[in-house]
Amino acid sequence: MVNSGKHTLDFEKPLVALQEQLLQLKKMSEDQGIPMEKEIVLIEARIAETKEKIYANLTPWQKIKIARHPERPYALDYINNLFVNFQELHGDRRFGDDQALIGGIAKFHDKPVMILGQQKGRDLKENIRRNFGSPNPEGYRKALRLMQLAEKFGLPVISFIDTPGAYPGIGAEERHIAEAIAVNLREMSVLKVPIIAIVIGEGGSGGALGIGVADRVYVLENAYYSVISPEGCAAILWKDRTKVSEAASALKLSANDLKTLSVIDGVIAEPLGGAHIDPNACAKAIETVIVEQLNVLQTLNEDELLKQRYDKYRSMGIFSEK
């Protein structure tokens, strides 16, 4: 069922109305002793049919709404679910500690790994502390420090991407946000340990790429990965921010489009309705992918690992004309 919480997306309203009818029928049957088994079975069938119809035909813009759902699991939710003894490490040793980008060491299936993640907040106070999931330069420099630490000790790096983009404020520009991201792109391309990146929500532009140059990149079914937000694209191309749905379709930012274009390595299925419907099931699907890919990547020596990573990114964007 759709979460009965405070947040219902516009395209889910027909389903919510049916669910409310079902609850009313059940309450009437219990309170008044009226047998309504046939009516209940019929409406449950309608709910299942409507649910399948809605979520099997989502537009890219509707998927973005699910990716931004406030009840969707964030990086720390997956970290706490999948890893043991997570020890968060702080600071970039230059300016400060950016809480929009978290990282640290943990155990995954009894083996140590380095984890990076972009973290949003659940309420206004936490969102301000986390800067709404938009890292500053010190966040990317912290991530680089932790990746280099991982390389020193031979730890695989696992990153959870979930950001609308790097923070574009004056302070971030003064502290060289573009340079911080660029250095990460360069250094991740030659990091001598396996890197697995998973887009769990929003994958916005260079903000996502700053921890996303990986040997394997997977995207959750309702997440997105894009060079620009649909709102930004609509404002630039149409000079009209109401054209977000057209922009989302044109950008080919949904998981299936990205896989078709060979930008990513795979799509991770979500529970019907989104990851927030059953966070444990979604975490299990992510765990399966991490296990499978680590088993493959850890059989490679350093030269093979770096060559495959180089070939992966050099082959992107190749096309032929007929």
C-alpha positions in Angstrom: 0.0 0.0 0.0 0.9 3.6 -0.4 2.3 5.1 2.8 -0.5 6.3 4.9 1.7 9.1 6.2 1.5 12.8 5.3 3.0 12.6 1.9 0.9 11.5 -1.1 2.1 12.3 -4.6 -0.5 13.7 -7.1 -0.6 10.6 -9.3 -1.2 8.4 -6.3 -4.5 10.1 -5.3 -6.7 7.6 -7.2 -5.1 4.8 -5.2 -5.4 6.6 -1.9 -9.1 7.2 -2.6 -9.6 3.4 -3.1 -7.7 2.6 0.0 -9.9 4.9 2.0 -13.0 3.2 0.6 -11.6 -0.1 1.6 -11.0 1.1 5.2 -14.5 2.5 5.4 -16.0 -0.8 4.2 -14.0 -2.8 6.8 -15.0 -0.4 9.5 -18.6 -0.6 8.6 -18.5 -4.4 8.5 -16.9 -4.5 11.9 -19.0 -1.8 13.6 -22.4 -2.8 12.1 -21.9 -6.5 11.6 -22.8 -6.2 7.9 -21.1 -9.0 5.8 -19.2 -7.2 3.0 -16.6 -9.8 2.0 -17.6 -9.7 -1.7 -17.3 -5.9 -1.7 -14.0 -6.0 0.1 -12.5 -8.5 -2.3 -13.7 -6.5 -5.3 -12.1 -3.2 -4.0 -8.9 -5.0 -3.1 -8.7 -6.3 -6.7 -9.3 -2.7 -7.9 -6.5 -1.5 -5.6 -4.1 -4.1 -6.9 -5.0 -3.3 -10.6 -4.8 0.5 -10.1 -1.4 0.2 -8.3 0.0 -1.9 -11.0 -1.3 0.5 -13.7 0.1 3.6 -12.0 3.6 2.3 -11.1 4.1 0.4 -14.3 3.6 3.5 -16.4 5.4 6.3 -14.6 6.8 9.2 -16.6 10.3 10.4 -15.9 8.9 13.4 -14.0 6.8 11.1 -11.8 9.8 9.0 -11.0 11.7 12.1 -10.0 8.9 12.9 -7.6 9.4 9.4 -6.0 13.1 10.0 -5.9 12.5 13.2 -3.9 9.8 11.6 -1.6 10.5 12.9 1.9 10.0 9.4 3.4 12.4 7.7 1.0 15.4 6.0 2.6 18.6 8.1 2.8 22.2 7.2 2.9 22.4 6.7 6.6 19.3 4.4 6.5 21.1 2.1 4.1 24.3 2.3 6.0 22.7 1.4 9.3 20.8 -1.5 7.6 23.6 -3.0 5.6 26.8 -2.4 7.5 28.2 -3.2 10.9 30.2 -0.9 13.2 30.0 2.2 11.0 32.6 4.7 12.4 32.0 8.1 10.8 35.1 10.1 10.1 35.0 13.9 10.0 36.7 16.9 8.4 38.7 17.7 5.4 41.8 18.9 7.4 41.5 22.3 5.7 38.3 24.1 6.4 35.7 22.1 8.3 33.3 19.2 8.4 30.5 19.1 5.8 27.6 17.1 7.1 25.9 16.9 3.7 28.6 14.4 2.8 29.3 11.7 5.3 31.9 8.9 5.3 33.6 6.4 7.4 34.8 2.8 7.9 32.4 -0.1 8.5 32.2 -3.9 8.0 30.3 -5.4 5.2 29.9 -9.2 5.4 32.8 -9.3 8.0 35.1 -7.3 5.7 36.2 -3.7 6.1 35.0 -1.1 3.6 35.0 2.7 3.2 31.6 4.3 2.8 30.7 7.6 1.4 27.2 9.1 1.2 25.3 12.3 0.6 22.8 12.8 3.4 19.6 14.8 3.4 17.6 15.7 6.5 14.2 14.5 7.7 13.0 17.9 9.0 13.9 21.6 8.5 16.4 21.6 11.4 18.3 18.6 10.1 18.0 19.8 6.5 19.7 23.1 7.4 22.5 21.1 9.2 22.8 18.8 6.1 22.5 21.7 3.7 19.6 19.8 2.0 22.0 17.2 0.8 24.1 19.7 -1.3 27.8 19.3 -0.3 30.3 22.2 0.0 33.9 22.0 -1.2 35.0 20.6 2.2 32.6 17.7 1.7 34.3 16.6 -1.5 37.8 17.2 0.0 36.7 15.0 3.0 35.5 12.3 0.6 38.9 12.5 -1.2 40.8 12.2 2.1 38.7 9.1 3.0 39.2 7.5 -0.5 42.9 8.0 -0.2 42.8 6.4 3.2 40.9 3.5 1.7 43.5 3.1 -1.0 46.3 3.1 1.7 44.7 0.2 3.5 43.2 -1.6 0.5 39.6 -1.0 1.4 36.8 -1.1 -1.3 34.9 2.2 -1.6 31.1 2.2 -1.6 29.3 5.5 -2.3 25.6 6.3 -1.9 24.7 9.2 -4.2 21.7 11.4 -3.3 22.1 15.1 -4.0 20.2 17.7 -6.1 23.7 19.0 -6.8 26.8 20.6 -5.2 26.0 23.7 -3.3 26.3 26.8 -5.6 26.6 29.5 -2.9 29.1 32.3 -2.8 31.0 30.7 0.1 31.3 27.4 -1.9 32.6 29.3 -4.9 35.1 31.2 -2.8 36.4 27.9 -1.5 36.6 26.5 -5.0 33.8 24.0 -5.3 34.5 23.3 -9.0 38.2 22.6 -8.3 37.3 20.2 -5.4 35.0 18.2 -7.6 37.4 18.2 -10.5 40.2 16.8 -8.3 37.9 14.0 -7.1 37.1 13.1 -10.7 40.8 12.9 -11.5 41.8 11.0 -8.4 38.9 8.5 -8.5 39.8 7.6 -12.0 43.2 6.2 -10.8 42.2 5.0 -7.3 43.7 1.5 -6.8 40.8 0.0 -5.0 37.3 -1.1 -6.2 34.7 1.6 -6.2 30.9 0.9 -6.3 28.5 3.8 -6.6 24.7 3.6 -6.1 22.3 6.4 -6.9 19.6 6.0 -4.3 17.6 9.2 -4.9 18.8 12.3 -6.8 21.9 12.2 -8.8 22.4 15.8 -9.7 25.3 16.9 -12.0 28.8 17.4 -10.8 27.6 17.1 -7.2 26.8 13.4 -7.9 29.9 12.8 -10.0 32.2 14.1 -7.2 31.8 10.6 -5.5 30.5 8.8 -8.6 33.5 7.9 -10.8 33.3 4.2 -10.0 34.0 0.8 -11.5 30.3 0.0 -11.2 27.5 2.5 -11.1 23.9 1.3 -10.3 20.8 3.4 -10.1 17.6 2.5 -8.1 14.6 2.1 -10.3 13.0 5.4 -9.3 16.2 7.4 -8.8 17.6 9.7 -11.5 21.1 10.7 -12.7 21.3 13.9 -14.7 23.6 16.6 -15.9 21.0 19.2 -14.7 17.8 19.2 -12.8 14.5 19.2 -14.9 13.7 22.6 -13.4 17.1 24.1 -14.5 16.8 22.5 -18.0 13.2 23.9 -18.4 14.4 27.4 -17.3 17.3 27.3 -19.8 15.6 25.7 -22.9 12.0 26.9 -22.6 12.5 29.9 -20.3 9.5 28.3 -18.5 9.9 26.3 -15.3 6.5 24.7 -15.8 8.0 22.6 -18.6 9.7 20.3 -16.1 7.9 17.2 -17.4 9.1 17.7 -20.9 12.6 18.5 -19.7 12.7 15.3 -17.6 11.7 13.2 -20.6 14.2 14.9 -22.9 17.1 14.5 -20.4 16.8 10.7 -20.5 17.6 10.7 -16.8 15.6 7.7 -15.6 17.3 4.5 -14.7 16.1 2.5 -17.7 17.1 5.2 -20.1 20.6 5.5 -18.5 21.0 1.7 -18.8 19.9 1.7 -22.5 22.5 4.5 -23.2 25.2 2.5 -21.3 25.8 5.4 -18.9 25.3 3.0 -15.9 25.9 -0.7 -15.2 22.5 -1.7 -14.0 19.1 -0.8 -12.5 18.2 -2.0 -9.0 14.5 -2.8 -8.7 12.4 -1.1 -6.0 9.3 -2.3 -4.2 6.2 -1.4 -6.1 5.5 2.3 -5.2 9.1 3.2 -4.3 11.8 2.4 -1.8 9.9 4.0 1.0 7.2 1.4 0.8 9.6 -1.3 2.0 13.0 0.0 2.9 14.3 -3.4 4.1 13.5 -5.0 0.7 15.2 -2.2 -1.1 18.3 -2.5 1.1 18.4 -6.2 0.4 18.4 -5.6 -3.3 21.3 -3.2 -2.9 23.1 -5.6 -0.7 22.9 -8.3 -3.4 24.4 -6.0 -6.0 27.2 -4.9 -3.8 28.1 -8.6 -2.9 28.0 -9.6 -6.6 30.1 -6.7 -7.8 32.7 -6.8 -5.0 33.2 -10.5 -5.7 34.0 -9.7 -9.3 36.1 -6.6 -8.8 38.2 -8.1 -6.0 39.5 -10.8 -8.3 41.2 -8.1 -10.5 44.7 -6.9 -9.9 45.5 -3.1 -9.8 46.4 -2.9 -13.5 43.3 -4.8 -14.6 41.1 -2.7 -12.3 42.4 0.6 -13.6 42.3 -0.5 -17.3 38.7 -1.6 -17.0 37.7 1.7 -15.3 39.5 3.7 -18.0 37.9 1.7 -20.8 34.5 2.1 -19.2 34.5 5.8 -19.2 36.3 6.2 -22.6 33.6 4.1 -24.3 30.8 6.4 -23.1 29.2 8.5 -25.7 30.4 6.5 -28.7 27.8 6.4 -31.4 27.5 5.7 -35.2 25.5 7.4 -37.9 23.6 5.5 -40.6 
